[in-house]
């Protein structure tokens, strides 16, 4: 009998994907069992396979979708910006905002790539590298133009991304700092780290928020 591929847009598949995001973020991929996924999705273990092929395929789908959306959003918010400092500020603000409003999904992307088999991992790493390349180019072009003074562009990019990734672990909307202030402050930190001169303007937080709302419509 020919198997039928799951419909990723069906209500059941959406429930399974959301269950996977929540459980993988909380317990990790290896700490999540099939029964856990089925229970969180509100279905039997047998029914689960109508909506996914394997647990690893579910993880890969979650990561592919999230990285695709993040890359698309980053290109939108920087598409008309030529100044490296403005681009880096928007990239950092977008990254922070996304990690603040999609904490479970971004934790899965940031933490679970090593759970994938080598062939699958390779395709996910390519997507991640493509996205992080936007940061690389902004920093490198800023150094080449003399606007940035960091002597280690690659290490600086890694440090900035790790700093921003942490937002998904500790940020709470019930805390004392509103999300726009958070994203703006991190953008200012990033520009100081790369050695950019002081600037009077802030990144366009409203644009970043609108783009996130448009790209993540589920």
N, C-alpha and C positions, 0 to 999 in steps of 0.2 A: 504494500500500500504506500502511495506517495505521501510523504508528510507535508503538511500545510504550514507555511511560515506564520508565526504569530503576527497579528496586526498591531503595530506599536501604538496606534492611536485609539484602539478599543478601550472602553472603560476599564476592563479587567487588566489590560497591559499597563495602563496608567497607574492603577492601584499597585501592581507588582513593582513597577519602577519606583514609585514613591516609597513603598515598603523597603526596597533595596537601598535607596538613598538613606533613609532613616537608620536602618540596621547597620549598614556598612560604616556609616559615620560614627555610630555609637559603639559597635562591637568589633568593627573591622571585618574584612572579607572572610578571613579564616575563622573568625568567631561566630559567624552567622550560618546557621544550617537551613536546609530546605524547609523543614517544619517551621522554623522561625519566620521565614519569608511568607510561607502560606498563611500562618496565623496572623501576621501583620497585615496581609492583603485581604484577609477575611475569606479565604477559600481553602479547599483541601489540597494536600500535596499533589494529588493526581491532576486536579484542575489547574494547578500552577503551570504545568507544562503546556497548557493551551496558550499561555501568554508569554513564555520565554523558552529558549532552547536549553541553555545551561546557566548555572550561576555565574560562571565566568563571562559568558556572553552578555548577561544582564549588567555586570560591572563594566564591561567594555562599552556597552551602549550608553550607560550613564555618563561615563567619562568622555566618550566621543561627542555626545550631545552638549555637555557642559563646556568643553573646550571649544567646540564649534561656535557656540553662542558667545563665549567670552572673546574669541578672536574677532567675530563679526562686530560685536559692540565696540571693541577697541579700535577697529578700523573706521567705524562710523564717527566716533568722537574725535579722532585725530585726522580724519580725511582731508580737512581743509586747513590744517595747521602746519606751517613750515618751520617755525621757531622750535628748536630742540627743547628748550626749557618749558615752553607751553605744552608741547607734546608729552614730555615726561610727566608734567604735573597732571595732565588729564589721564594718562595711563595709570598713574598711581591712585588718583582719586577713584577711577572706575574700578580698579582692582580692590580697593578697600571697600567701596560701596557694595560690590558684588559679594565679597566675603562677609559683609555685615548682614545683608538681606537674604543670602543663600548659604548660610553657614554649613549646613549638612552636606549639600552638594559639593561645595568647594573643598570641604575636608576630605571627602572621598577622592576627589581629583588630586589633591595635594599629597595624600598619604597612602593610597592603595595601588599605585602603579606597579609596585614590585610583586603584587599578588597575581599579576597576569602572566601567562605563558609567554616565552620570548617573542614569538611571531606577533602575537596580539599587542604585547607591550611596545614593540617597535613602532607600530602605527600610532599608538597613543603618544609616545614620546615625540614623534614627528609633529603631531598637532601642538603639543606643549612647546616644542622648540620654535615652531612657527609663531606662536603667540609671544613667547619671551623674546623673540627676535625683534619685535617692535620696541621693546625696552632697550635692547642692545643698540639698535640703530639710533635711537634718540640720544643715548648717552655718548656713543661714538661720534656722532655728528656734532654734539655739543663740545666734545673735547677737540675735535678737528677745527672747529670754528674759533676756539679760544674762549668760548662762553663757560665751559666746565673745566675744572682743574684736576679732577681725580686722575691719579696715576694708574689706577687699576679698574678700567671700565667693566670687565667681566665680573670681578669680585664685587664691585659696587652693585651691579645688577642683581647678583645672587643675594646680597645682603638686603637690598630693598625689597625683593620679592618675599624673602623669609619674614621680614618685619611685617609686611602687609598680610601675609598668609595667617599670621597669628591672630588677626582680628576675628576670624571665624571661630576661634576657641574661646575668646574672652568677652567679645562685645555683647552687650545687652541693650535693647531699646529702652529698658526701664532704668538704665544707669543715668549718670549725671551729665553725660556728653551726648548732644544730639548728633545724628549721623552726618549732617553736612559739615559741622565743625570738625568731626573726626576725620573725614576725607580731606578737608582743606588742610588740616594740621599735618597729616601724613604727607601731603604733596609738598608742603613747605619744608618738612624734614628732608624729603628726598632731594630737593633742590640744594639744600645746605650740604648734604652728603656729597653731591657731585661737584660742589664748589661753585655753584652758580652765584652771580651777584644778586643782592637783594632786589626783589620785585615788588611793585605796588599792587599788582592784580592777583586775583585768586583764580584757580581753575573753575571752569563752568560746571559747577556741581549740578545745577538744574538740568543741563543737557545730559550729563552722565546718568542721572536718575531716570530721565525720560527714555533714554536709549535702553537702559536695563529693563524698564517696564515693557518696552516694545519688543525686545528680543526674547525675554522670558515671559511669554504670555500664557504659560500653562498654570 
